[in-house]
Amino acid sequence: MSAESLSHKVADASSHVQAKSAAAFRAGRIATADGLDAAAAGFNSGGDSVAEFAHSTADTLKASAKYVRKHDGGRMMDDVAEIIREHPGKALLGAVLVGFFAGRALRRD
């Protein structure tokens, strides 16, 4: 097998992996948005005592679903980076909390 032939096979395999990854990411975005919409519908149909909170949460979930459907991964990462730059203290606190809970979840045996 020549070097050129091997190079073409590697390039083809790389393209195939990239295409599958992009398709999986798109499918994940759609599933996430659908889940957010379903949660919003659940909150909207919920009880009267917490109706205001439920409707507000449902509206936020619907907005999140719309955002996830509209933006690709690169745009989402840019938005996260912008939020971190604008609010570094809150971002650090959030990272510490996520790390703490992830550590607790992984440590439970």
Jmol script that loads the backbone (N, CA, C; Angstrom):
load data "model"
ATOM      1  N   MET A   1       0.860  -1.172   0.000  1.00  0.00           N
ATOM      2  CA  MET A   1       0.000   0.000   0.000  1.00  0.00           C
ATOM      3  C   MET A   1       0.905   1.233   0.000  1.00  0.00           C
ATOM      4  N   SER A   2       0.633   2.128  -0.906  1.00  0.00           N
ATOM      5  CA  SER A   2       1.472   3.322  -1.017  1.00  0.00           C
ATOM      6  C   SER A   2       1.104   4.345   0.056  1.00  0.00           C
ATOM      7  N   ALA A   3       2.038   5.265   0.282  1.00  0.00           N
ATOM      8  CA  ALA A   3       1.817   6.315   1.273  1.00  0.00           C
ATOM      9  C   ALA A   3       0.627   7.185   0.873  1.00  0.00           C
ATOM     10  N   GLU A   4       0.493   7.410  -0.429  1.00  0.00           N
ATOM     11  CA  GLU A   4      -0.619   8.240  -0.898  1.00  0.00           C
ATOM     12  C   GLU A   4      -1.954   7.547  -0.659  1.00  0.00           C
ATOM     13  N   SER A   5      -2.008   6.243  -0.898  1.00  0.00           N
ATOM     14  CA  SER A   5      -3.224   5.476  -0.677  1.00  0.00           C
ATOM     15  C   SER A   5      -3.589   5.470   0.811  1.00  0.00           C
ATOM     16  N   LEU A   6      -2.577   5.273   1.648  1.00  0.00           N
ATOM     17  CA  LEU A   6      -2.804   5.295   3.086  1.00  0.00           C
ATOM     18  C   LEU A   6      -3.287   6.664   3.534  1.00  0.00           C
ATOM     19  N   SER A   7      -2.723   7.713   2.980  1.00  0.00           N
ATOM     20  CA  SER A   7      -3.119   9.079   3.309  1.00  0.00           C
ATOM     21  C   SER A   7      -4.582   9.319   2.948  1.00  0.00           C
ATOM     22  N   HIS A   8      -5.011   8.825   1.785  1.00  0.00           N
ATOM     23  CA  HIS A   8      -6.411   8.984   1.377  1.00  0.00           C
ATOM     24  C   HIS A   8      -7.344   8.212   2.305  1.00  0.00           C
ATOM     25  N   LYS A   9      -6.937   7.010   2.720  1.00  0.00           N
ATOM     26  CA  LYS A   9      -7.777   6.219   3.624  1.00  0.00           C
ATOM     27  C   LYS A   9      -7.917   6.906   4.975  1.00  0.00           C
ATOM     28  N   VAL A  10      -6.829   7.476   5.474  1.00  0.00           N
ATOM     29  CA  VAL A  10      -6.880   8.188   6.745  1.00  0.00           C
ATOM     30  C   VAL A  10      -7.770   9.423   6.620  1.00  0.00           C
ATOM     31  N   ALA A  11      -7.635  10.154   5.529  1.00  0.00           N
ATOM     32  CA  ALA A  11      -8.458  11.340   5.313  1.00  0.00           C
ATOM     33  C   ALA A  11      -9.931  10.963   5.218  1.00  0.00           C
ATOM     34  N   ASP A  12     -10.237   9.857   4.520  1.00  0.00           N
ATOM     35  CA  ASP A  12     -11.633   9.408   4.410  1.00  0.00           C
ATOM     36  C   ASP A  12     -12.191   9.013   5.773  1.00  0.00           C
ATOM     37  N   ALA A  13     -11.392   8.298   6.552  1.00  0.00           N
ATOM     38  CA  ALA A  13     -11.838   7.886   7.879  1.00  0.00           C
ATOM     39  C   ALA A  13     -12.071   9.102   8.765  1.00  0.00           C
ATOM     40  N   SER A  14     -11.187  10.091   8.662  1.00  0.00           N
ATOM     41  CA  SER A  14     -11.331  11.309   9.452  1.00  0.00           C
ATOM     42  C   SER A  14     -12.606  12.052   9.075  1.00  0.00           C
ATOM     43  N   SER A  15     -12.873  12.158   7.793  1.00  0.00           N
ATOM     44  CA  SER A  15     -14.094  12.826   7.328  1.00  0.00           C
ATOM     45  C   SER A  15     -15.334  12.092   7.825  1.00  0.00           C
ATOM     46  N   HIS A  16     -15.268  10.769   7.791  1.00  0.00           N
ATOM     47  CA  HIS A  16     -16.400   9.957   8.252  1.00  0.00           C
ATOM     48  C   HIS A  16     -16.655  10.186   9.736  1.00  0.00           C
ATOM     49  N   VAL A  17     -15.601  10.196  10.548  1.00  0.00           N
ATOM     50  CA  VAL A  17     -15.739  10.411  11.983  1.00  0.00           C
ATOM     51  C   VAL A  17     -16.285  11.815  12.254  1.00  0.00           C
ATOM     52  N   GLN A  18     -15.790  12.819  11.534  1.00  0.00           N
ATOM     53  CA  GLN A  18     -16.280  14.189  11.715  1.00  0.00           C
ATOM     54  C   GLN A  18     -17.766  14.285  11.388  1.00  0.00           C
ATOM     55  N   ALA A  19     -18.172  13.655  10.293  1.00  0.00           N
ATOM     56  CA  ALA A  19     -19.579  13.704   9.889  1.00  0.00           C
ATOM     57  C   ALA A  19     -20.460  13.023  10.932  1.00  0.00           C
ATOM     58  N   LYS A  20     -20.027  11.859  11.438  1.00  0.00           N
ATOM     59  CA  LYS A  20     -20.808  11.155  12.457  1.00  0.00           C
ATOM     60  C   LYS A  20     -20.882  11.964  13.749  1.00  0.00           C
ATOM     61  N   SER A  21     -19.774  12.595  14.131  1.00  0.00           N
ATOM     62  CA  SER A  21     -19.760  13.410  15.349  1.00  0.00           C
ATOM     63  C   SER A  21     -20.697  14.594  15.210  1.00  0.00           C
ATOM     64  N   ALA A  22     -20.655  15.258  14.066  1.00  0.00           N
ATOM     65  CA  ALA A  22     -21.535  16.409  13.842  1.00  0.00           C
ATOM     66  C   ALA A  22     -23.001  15.981  13.880  1.00  0.00           C
ATOM     67  N   ALA A  23     -23.307  14.836  13.280  1.00  0.00           N
ATOM     68  CA  ALA A  23     -24.689  14.344  13.286  1.00  0.00           C
ATOM     69  C   ALA A  23     -25.138  13.997  14.701  1.00  0.00           C
ATOM     70  N   ALA A  24     -24.257  13.379  15.480  1.00  0.00           N
ATOM     71  CA  ALA A  24     -24.596  13.026  16.852  1.00  0.00           C
ATOM     72  C   ALA A  24     -24.811  14.281  17.695  1.00  0.00           C
ATOM     73  N   PHE A  25     -23.986  15.295  17.486  1.00  0.00           N
ATOM     74  CA  PHE A  25     -24.148  16.543  18.231  1.00  0.00           C
ATOM     75  C   PHE A  25     -25.470  17.209  17.880  1.00  0.00           C
ATOM     76  N   ARG A  26     -25.797  17.248  16.586  1.00  0.00           N
ATOM     77  CA  ARG A  26     -27.080  17.824  16.167  1.00  0.00           C
ATOM     78  C   ARG A  26     -28.249  17.062  16.789  1.00  0.00           C
ATOM     79  N   ALA A  27     -28.165  15.739  16.782  1.00  0.00           N
ATOM     80  CA  ALA A  27     -29.237  14.924  17.363  1.00  0.00           C
ATOM     81  C   ALA A  27     -29.355  15.192  18.862  1.00  0.00           C
ATOM     82  N   GLY A  28     -28.227  15.349  19.529  1.00  0.00           N
ATOM     83  CA  GLY A  28     -28.243  15.657  20.956  1.00  0.00           C
ATOM     84  C   GLY A  28     -28.868  17.007  21.237  1.00  0.00           C
ATOM     85  N   ARG A  29     -28.550  17.997  20.391  1.00  0.00           N
ATOM     86  CA  ARG A  29     -29.152  19.327  20.549  1.00  0.00           C
ATOM     87  C   ARG A  29     -30.663  19.248  20.409  1.00  0.00           C
ATOM     88  N   ILE A  30     -31.126  18.511  19.395  1.00  0.00           N
ATOM     89  CA  ILE A  30     -32.563  18.386  19.154  1.00  0.00           C
ATOM     90  C   ILE A  30     -33.224  17.670  20.331  1.00  0.00           C
ATOM     91  N   ALA A  31     -32.606  16.604  20.814  1.00  0.00           N
ATOM     92  CA  ALA A  31     -33.171  15.862  21.951  1.00  0.00           C
ATOM     93  C   ALA A  31     -33.216  16.738  23.196  1.00  0.00           C
ATOM     94  N   THR A  32     -32.173  17.531  23.413  1.00  0.00           N
ATOM     95  CA  THR A  32     -32.146  18.432  24.566  1.00  0.00           C
ATOM     96  C   THR A  32     -33.262  19.465  24.457  1.00  0.00           C
ATOM     97  N   ALA A  33     -33.402  20.047  23.289  1.00  0.00           N
ATOM     98  CA  ALA A  33     -34.456  21.044  23.084  1.00  0.00           C
ATOM     99  C   ALA A  33     -35.838  20.411  23.269  1.00  0.00           C
ATOM    100  N   ASP A  34     -36.018  19.197  22.760  1.00  0.00           N
ATOM    101  CA  ASP A  34     -37.305  18.514  22.939  1.00  0.00           C
ATOM    102  C   ASP A  34     -37.583  18.246  24.415  1.00  0.00           C
ATOM    103  N   GLY A  35     -36.546  17.855  25.161  1.00  0.00           N
ATOM    104  CA  GLY A  35     -36.703  17.620  26.591  1.00  0.00           C
ATOM    105  C   GLY A  35     -37.070  18.892  27.332  1.00  0.00           C
ATOM    106  N   LEU A  36     -36.439  19.995  26.950  1.00  0.00           N
ATOM    107  CA  LEU A  36     -36.768  21.281  27.575  1.00  0.00           C
ATOM    108  C   LEU A  36     -38.212  21.678  27.277  1.00  0.00           C
ATOM    109  N   ASP A  37     -38.635  21.450  26.029  1.00  0.00           N
ATOM    110  CA  ASP A  37     -40.029  21.746  25.674  1.00  0.00           C
ATOM    111  C   ASP A  37     -40.997  20.877  26.476  1.00  0.00           C
ATOM    112  N   ALA A  38     -40.663  19.599  26.650  1.00  0.00           N
ATOM    113  CA  ALA A  38     -41.531  18.695  27.407  1.00  0.00           C
ATOM    114  C   ALA A  38     -41.606  19.142  28.867  1.00  0.00           C
ATOM    115  N   ALA A  39     -40.472  19.548  29.423  1.00  0.00           N
ATOM    116  CA  ALA A  39     -40.474  20.038  30.805  1.00  0.00           C
ATOM    117  C   ALA A  39     -41.316  21.301  30.916  1.00  0.00           C
ATOM    118  N   ALA A  40     -41.199  22.173  29.924  1.00  0.00           N
ATOM    119  CA  ALA A  40     -41.998  23.402  29.929  1.00  0.00           C
ATOM    120  C   ALA A  40     -43.484  23.075  29.893  1.00  0.00           C
ATOM    121  N   ALA A  41     -43.866  22.115  29.066  1.00  0.00           N
ATOM    122  CA  ALA A  41     -45.275  21.720  28.983  1.00  0.00           C
ATOM    123  C   ALA A  41     -45.751  21.150  30.313  1.00  0.00           C
ATOM    124  N   GLY A  42     -44.878  20.378  30.967  1.00  0.00           N
ATOM    125  CA  GLY A  42     -45.237  19.822  32.265  1.00  0.00           C
ATOM    126  C   GLY A  42     -45.463  20.902  33.306  1.00  0.00           C
ATOM    127  N   PHE A  43     -44.584  21.916  33.308  1.00  0.00           N
ATOM    128  CA  PHE A  43     -44.764  23.010  34.256  1.00  0.00           C
ATOM    129  C   PHE A  43     -46.022  23.807  33.943  1.00  0.00           C
ATOM    130  N   ASN A  44     -46.304  24.015  32.658  1.00  0.00           N
ATOM    131  CA  ASN A  44     -47.490  24.784  32.285  1.00  0.00           C
ATOM    132  C   ASN A  44     -48.777  24.087  32.698  1.00  0.00           C
ATOM    133  N   SER A  45     -48.775  22.756  32.701  1.00  0.00           N
ATOM    134  CA  SER A  45     -49.999  22.043  33.060  1.00  0.00           C
ATOM    135  C   SER A  45     -50.065  21.740  34.554  1.00  0.00           C
ATOM    136  N   GLY A  46     -49.070  22.208  35.316  1.00  0.00           N
ATOM    137  CA  GLY A  46     -48.968  21.915  36.755  1.00  0.00           C
ATOM    138  C   GLY A  46     -50.006  22.629  37.605  1.00  0.00           C
ATOM    139  N   GLY A  47     -49.854  22.459  38.908  1.00  0.00           N
ATOM    140  CA  GLY A  47     -50.831  22.921  39.895  1.00  0.00           C
ATOM    141  C   GLY A  47     -51.009  24.422  39.974  1.00  0.00           C
ATOM    142  N   ASP A  48     -52.133  24.817  40.612  1.00  0.00           N
ATOM    143  CA  ASP A  48     -52.502  26.222  40.747  1.00  0.00           C
ATOM    144  C   ASP A  48     -51.680  26.950  41.809  1.00  0.00           C
ATOM    145  N   SER A  49     -51.261  26.254  42.862  1.00  0.00           N
ATOM    146  CA  SER A  49     -50.585  26.933  43.973  1.00  0.00           C
ATOM    147  C   SER A  49     -49.227  27.498  43.568  1.00  0.00           C
ATOM    148  N   VAL A  50     -48.618  26.908  42.583  1.00  0.00           N
ATOM    149  CA  VAL A  50     -47.314  27.393  42.136  1.00  0.00           C
ATOM    150  C   VAL A  50     -47.368  27.817  40.665  1.00  0.00           C
ATOM    151  N   ALA A  51     -48.529  28.251  40.260  1.00  0.00           N
ATOM    152  CA  ALA A  51     -48.757  28.569  38.851  1.00  0.00           C
ATOM    153  C   ALA A  51     -47.803  29.639  38.335  1.00  0.00           C
ATOM    154  N   GLU A  52     -47.620  30.706  39.095  1.00  0.00           N
ATOM    155  CA  GLU A  52     -46.740  31.789  38.635  1.00  0.00           C
ATOM    156  C   GLU A  52     -45.319  31.278  38.427  1.00  0.00           C
ATOM    157  N   PHE A  53     -44.810  30.537  39.406  1.00  0.00           N
ATOM    158  CA  PHE A  53     -43.466  29.976  39.296  1.00  0.00           C
ATOM    159  C   PHE A  53     -43.393  28.994  38.136  1.00  0.00           C
ATOM    160  N   ALA A  54     -44.395  28.165  37.998  1.00  0.00           N
ATOM    161  CA  ALA A  54     -44.404  27.157  36.943  1.00  0.00           C
ATOM    162  C   ALA A  54     -44.405  27.808  35.559  1.00  0.00           C
ATOM    163  N   HIS A  55     -45.204  28.843  35.376  1.00  0.00           N
ATOM    164  CA  HIS A  55     -45.264  29.510  34.077  1.00  0.00           C
ATOM    165  C   HIS A  55     -43.949  30.234  33.775  1.00  0.00           C
ATOM    166  N   SER A  56     -43.370  30.859  34.776  1.00  0.00           N
ATOM    167  CA  SER A  56     -42.086  31.531  34.589  1.00  0.00           C
ATOM    168  C   SER A  56     -40.999  30.526  34.221  1.00  0.00           C
ATOM    169  N   THR A  57     -40.990  29.402  34.917  1.00  0.00           N
ATOM    170  CA  THR A  57     -40.010  28.351  34.619  1.00  0.00           C
ATOM    171  C   THR A  57     -40.250  27.780  33.230  1.00  0.00           C
ATOM    172  N   ALA A  58     -41.506  27.576  32.881  1.00  0.00           N
ATOM    173  CA  ALA A  58     -41.832  27.051  31.555  1.00  0.00           C
ATOM    174  C   ALA A  58     -41.364  28.004  30.465  1.00  0.00           C
ATOM    175  N   ASP A  59     -41.563  29.291  30.671  1.00  0.00           N
ATOM    176  CA  ASP A  59     -41.105  30.276  29.683  1.00  0.00           C
ATOM    177  C   ASP A  59     -39.584  30.233  29.535  1.00  0.00           C
ATOM    178  N   THR A  60     -38.876  30.103  30.659  1.00  0.00           N
ATOM    179  CA  THR A  60     -37.417  30.022  30.612  1.00  0.00           C
ATOM    180  C   THR A  60     -36.972  28.753  29.892  1.00  0.00           C
ATOM    181  N   LEU A  61     -37.649  27.633  30.166  1.00  0.00           N
ATOM    182  CA  LEU A  61     -37.301  26.377  29.490  1.00  0.00           C
ATOM    183  C   LEU A  61     -37.568  26.472  27.988  1.00  0.00           C
ATOM    184  N   LYS A  62     -38.673  27.108  27.614  1.00  0.00           N
ATOM    185  CA  LYS A  62     -38.970  27.276  26.185  1.00  0.00           C
ATOM    186  C   LYS A  62     -37.912  28.141  25.505  1.00  0.00           C
ATOM    187  N   ALA A  63     -37.480  29.212  26.179  1.00  0.00           N
ATOM    188  CA  ALA A  63     -36.431  30.067  25.630  1.00  0.00           C
ATOM    189  C   ALA A  63     -35.126  29.280  25.496  1.00  0.00           C
ATOM    190  N   SER A  64     -34.852  28.425  26.476  1.00  0.00           N
ATOM    191  CA  SER A  64     -33.649  27.595  26.407  1.00  0.00           C
ATOM    192  C   SER A  64     -33.731  26.621  25.247  1.00  0.00           C
ATOM    193  N   ALA A  65     -34.882  26.025  25.051  1.00  0.00           N
ATOM    194  CA  ALA A  65     -35.070  25.093  23.939  1.00  0.00           C
ATOM    195  C   ALA A  65     -34.863  25.806  22.601  1.00  0.00           C
ATOM    196  N   LYS A  66     -35.403  26.994  22.486  1.00  0.00           N
ATOM    197  CA  LYS A  66     -35.243  27.777  21.253  1.00  0.00           C
ATOM    198  C   LYS A  66     -33.765  28.091  21.017  1.00  0.00           C
ATOM    199  N   TYR A  67     -33.038  28.476  22.082  1.00  0.00           N
ATOM    200  CA  TYR A  67     -31.608  28.790  21.978  1.00  0.00           C
ATOM    201  C   TYR A  67     -30.816  27.569  21.530  1.00  0.00           C
ATOM    202  N   VAL A  68     -31.104  26.402  22.139  1.00  0.00           N
ATOM    203  CA  VAL A  68     -30.370  25.177  21.804  1.00  0.00           C
ATOM    204  C   VAL A  68     -30.617  24.782  20.351  1.00  0.00           C
ATOM    205  N   ARG A  69     -31.855  24.941  19.885  1.00  0.00           N
ATOM    206  CA  ARG A  69     -32.151  24.596  18.493  1.00  0.00           C
ATOM    207  C   ARG A  69     -31.470  25.552  17.511  1.00  0.00           C
ATOM    208  N   LYS A  70     -31.382  26.825  17.889  1.00  0.00           N
ATOM    209  CA  LYS A  70     -30.907  27.862  16.971  1.00  0.00           C
ATOM    210  C   LYS A  70     -29.377  27.912  16.852  1.00  0.00           C
ATOM    211  N   HIS A  71     -28.636  27.583  17.910  1.00  0.00           N
ATOM    212  CA  HIS A  71     -27.185  27.786  17.927  1.00  0.00           C
ATOM    213  C   HIS A  71     -26.418  26.475  17.880  1.00  0.00           C
ATOM    214  N   ASP A  72     -25.290  26.501  17.169  1.00  0.00           N
ATOM    215  CA  ASP A  72     -24.431  25.321  17.116  1.00  0.00           C
ATOM    216  C   ASP A  72     -23.470  25.324  18.301  1.00  0.00           C
ATOM    217  N   GLY A  73     -22.681  24.257  18.420  1.00  0.00           N
ATOM    218  CA  GLY A  73     -21.786  24.104  19.559  1.00  0.00           C
ATOM    219  C   GLY A  73     -20.772  25.225  19.696  1.00  0.00           C
ATOM    220  N   GLY A  74     -20.207  25.662  18.581  1.00  0.00           N
ATOM    221  CA  GLY A  74     -19.223  26.742  18.631  1.00  0.00           C
ATOM    222  C   GLY A  74     -19.815  28.032  19.158  1.00  0.00           C
ATOM    223  N   ARG A  75     -21.004  28.355  18.725  1.00  0.00           N
ATOM    224  CA  ARG A  75     -21.669  29.574  19.193  1.00  0.00           C
ATOM    225  C   ARG A  75     -21.990  29.479  20.682  1.00  0.00           C
ATOM    226  N   MET A  76     -22.428  28.280  21.121  1.00  0.00           N
ATOM    227  CA  MET A  76     -22.732  28.098  22.537  1.00  0.00           C
ATOM    228  C   MET A  76     -21.472  28.280  23.381  1.00  0.00           C
ATOM    229  N   MET A  77     -20.354  27.751  22.916  1.00  0.00           N
ATOM    230  CA  MET A  77     -19.095  27.890  23.657  1.00  0.00           C
ATOM    231  C   MET A  77     -18.662  29.353  23.708  1.00  0.00           C
ATOM    232  N   ASP A  78     -18.856  30.075  22.613  1.00  0.00           N
ATOM    233  CA  ASP A  78     -18.541  31.511  22.603  1.00  0.00           C
ATOM    234  C   ASP A  78     -19.405  32.256  23.625  1.00  0.00           C
ATOM    235  N   ASP A  79     -20.682  31.898  23.705  1.00  0.00           N
ATOM    236  CA  ASP A  79     -21.578  32.543  24.661  1.00  0.00           C
ATOM    237  C   ASP A  79     -21.172  32.229  26.102  1.00  0.00           C
ATOM    238  N   VAL A  80     -20.774  30.982  26.348  1.00  0.00           N
ATOM    239  CA  VAL A  80     -20.321  30.610  27.696  1.00  0.00           C
ATOM    240  C   VAL A  80     -19.063  31.390  28.053  1.00  0.00           C
ATOM    241  N   ALA A  81     -18.130  31.491  27.107  1.00  0.00           N
ATOM    242  CA  ALA A  81     -16.898  32.239  27.361  1.00  0.00           C
ATOM    243  C   ALA A  81     -17.202  33.708  27.660  1.00  0.00           C
ATOM    244  N   GLU A  82     -18.165  34.274  26.951  1.00  0.00           N
ATOM    245  CA  GLU A  82     -18.552  35.671  27.194  1.00  0.00           C
ATOM    246  C   GLU A  82     -19.153  35.850  28.586  1.00  0.00           C
ATOM    247  N   ILE A  83     -19.997  34.915  28.988  1.00  0.00           N
ATOM    248  CA  ILE A  83     -20.601  34.988  30.326  1.00  0.00           C
ATOM    249  C   ILE A  83     -19.517  34.887  31.398  1.00  0.00           C
ATOM    250  N   ILE A  84     -18.552  33.994  31.182  1.00  0.00           N
ATOM    251  CA  ILE A  84     -17.465  33.839  32.152  1.00  0.00           C
ATOM    252  C   ILE A  84     -16.647  35.120  32.246  1.00  0.00           C
ATOM    253  N   ARG A  85     -16.380  35.758  31.095  1.00  0.00           N
ATOM    254  CA  ARG A  85     -15.625  37.026  31.111  1.00  0.00           C
ATOM    255  C   ARG A  85     -16.398  38.129  31.830  1.00  0.00           C
ATOM    256  N   GLU A  86     -17.705  38.156  31.651  1.00  0.00           N
ATOM    257  CA  GLU A  86     -18.520  39.201  32.265  1.00  0.00           C
ATOM    258  C   GLU A  86     -18.752  38.966  33.758  1.00  0.00           C
ATOM    259  N   HIS A  87     -18.772  37.699  34.185  1.00  0.00           N
ATOM    260  CA  HIS A  87     -19.069  37.359  35.585  1.00  0.00           C
ATOM    261  C   HIS A  87     -18.077  36.303  36.091  1.00  0.00           C
ATOM    262  N   PRO A  88     -16.792  36.651  36.225  1.00  0.00           N
ATOM    263  CA  PRO A  88     -15.801  35.638  36.606  1.00  0.00           C
ATOM    264  C   PRO A  88     -16.029  35.060  38.004  1.00  0.00           C
ATOM    265  N   GLY A  89     -16.475  35.866  38.945  1.00  0.00           N
ATOM    266  CA  GLY A  89     -16.712  35.368  40.302  1.00  0.00           C
ATOM    267  C   GLY A  89     -17.821  34.335  40.342  1.00  0.00           C
ATOM    268  N   LYS A  90     -18.930  34.639  39.694  1.00  0.00           N
ATOM    269  CA  LYS A  90     -20.054  33.709  39.656  1.00  0.00           C
ATOM    270  C   LYS A  90     -19.673  32.440  38.893  1.00  0.00           C
ATOM    271  N   ALA A  91     -18.884  32.604  37.819  1.00  0.00           N
ATOM    272  CA  ALA A  91     -18.449  31.442  37.047  1.00  0.00           C
ATOM    273  C   ALA A  91     -17.558  30.533  37.894  1.00  0.00           C
ATOM    274  N   LEU A  92     -16.661  31.144  38.663  1.00  0.00           N
ATOM    275  CA  LEU A  92     -15.784  30.354  39.528  1.00  0.00           C
ATOM    276  C   LEU A  92     -16.599  29.633  40.593  1.00  0.00           C
ATOM    277  N   LEU A  93     -17.547  30.329  41.206  1.00  0.00           N
ATOM    278  CA  LEU A  93     -18.408  29.700  42.212  1.00  0.00           C
ATOM    279  C   LEU A  93     -19.196  28.538  41.593  1.00  0.00           C
ATOM    280  N   GLY A  94     -19.722  28.744  40.405  1.00  0.00           N
ATOM    281  CA  GLY A  94     -20.459  27.677  39.718  1.00  0.00           C
ATOM    282  C   GLY A  94     -19.568  26.482  39.434  1.00  0.00           C
ATOM    283  N   ALA A  95     -18.332  26.732  38.998  1.00  0.00           N
ATOM    284  CA  ALA A  95     -17.401  25.639  38.712  1.00  0.00           C
ATOM    285  C   ALA A  95     -17.065  24.868  39.984  1.00  0.00           C
ATOM    286  N   VAL A  96     -16.892  25.585  41.084  1.00  0.00           N
ATOM    287  CA  VAL A  96     -16.604  24.922  42.363  1.00  0.00           C
ATOM    288  C   VAL A  96     -17.782  24.048  42.776  1.00  0.00           C
ATOM    289  N   LEU A  97     -18.996  24.565  42.646  1.00  0.00           N
ATOM    290  CA  LEU A  97     -20.179  23.785  43.017  1.00  0.00           C
ATOM    291  C   LEU A  97     -20.341  22.546  42.137  1.00  0.00           C
ATOM    292  N   VAL A  98     -20.145  22.714  40.841  1.00  0.00           N
ATOM    293  CA  VAL A  98     -20.248  21.565  39.932  1.00  0.00           C
ATOM    294  C   VAL A  98     -19.187  20.525  40.292  1.00  0.00           C
ATOM    295  N   GLY A  99     -17.967  20.984  40.546  1.00  0.00           N
ATOM    296  CA  GLY A  99     -16.900  20.063  40.929  1.00  0.00           C
ATOM    297  C   GLY A  99     -17.207  19.344  42.229  1.00  0.00           C
ATOM    298  N   PHE A 100     -17.737  20.071  43.199  1.00  0.00           N
ATOM    299  CA  PHE A 100     -18.089  19.476  44.488  1.00  0.00           C
ATOM    300  C   PHE A 100     -19.128  18.374  44.311  1.00  0.00           C
ATOM    301  N   PHE A 101     -20.213  18.694  43.597  1.00  0.00           N
ATOM    302  CA  PHE A 101     -21.276  17.704  43.430  1.00  0.00           C
ATOM    303  C   PHE A 101     -20.843  16.542  42.542  1.00  0.00           C
ATOM    304  N   ALA A 102     -20.025  16.815  41.538  1.00  0.00           N
ATOM    305  CA  ALA A 102     -19.508  15.725  40.701  1.00  0.00           C
ATOM    306  C   ALA A 102     -18.613  14.814  41.543  1.00  0.00           C
ATOM    307  N   GLY A 103     -17.793  15.411  42.386  1.00  0.00           N
ATOM    308  CA  GLY A 103     -16.938  14.608  43.256  1.00  0.00           C
ATOM    309  C   GLY A 103     -17.743  13.747  44.209  1.00  0.00           C
ATOM    310  N   ARG A 104     -18.793  14.315  44.775  1.00  0.00           N
ATOM    311  CA  ARG A 104     -19.646  13.543  45.685  1.00  0.00           C
ATOM    312  C   ARG A 104     -20.355  12.417  44.949  1.00  0.00           C
ATOM    313  N   ALA A 105     -20.805  12.703  43.739  1.00  0.00           N
ATOM    314  CA  ALA A 105     -21.518  11.672  42.974  1.00  0.00           C
ATOM    315  C   ALA A 105     -20.584  10.528  42.588  1.00  0.00           C
ATOM    316  N   LEU A 106     -19.361  10.860  42.239  1.00  0.00           N
ATOM    317  CA  LEU A 106     -18.405   9.830  41.833  1.00  0.00           C
ATOM    318  C   LEU A 106     -17.857   9.063  43.021  1.00  0.00           C
ATOM    319  N   ARG A 107     -17.838   9.681  44.189  1.00  0.00           N
ATOM    320  CA  ARG A 107     -17.265   9.053  45.373  1.00  0.00           C
ATOM    321  C   ARG A 107     -18.218   8.058  46.002  1.00  0.00           C
ATOM    322  N   ARG A 108     -19.512   8.190  45.770  1.00  0.00           N
ATOM    323  CA  ARG A 108     -20.503   7.276  46.365  1.00  0.00           C
ATOM    324  C   ARG A 108     -20.366   5.893  45.743  1.00  0.00           C
ATOM    325  N   ASP A 109     -20.042   4.947  46.556  1.00  0.00           N
ATOM    326  CA  ASP A 109     -19.901   3.547  46.067  1.00  0.00           C
ATOM    327  C   ASP A 109     -20.824   2.629  46.795  1.00  0.00           C
TER     328      ASP A 109
END
end "model"
wireframe off; spacefill off
backbone 0.3
color backbone group
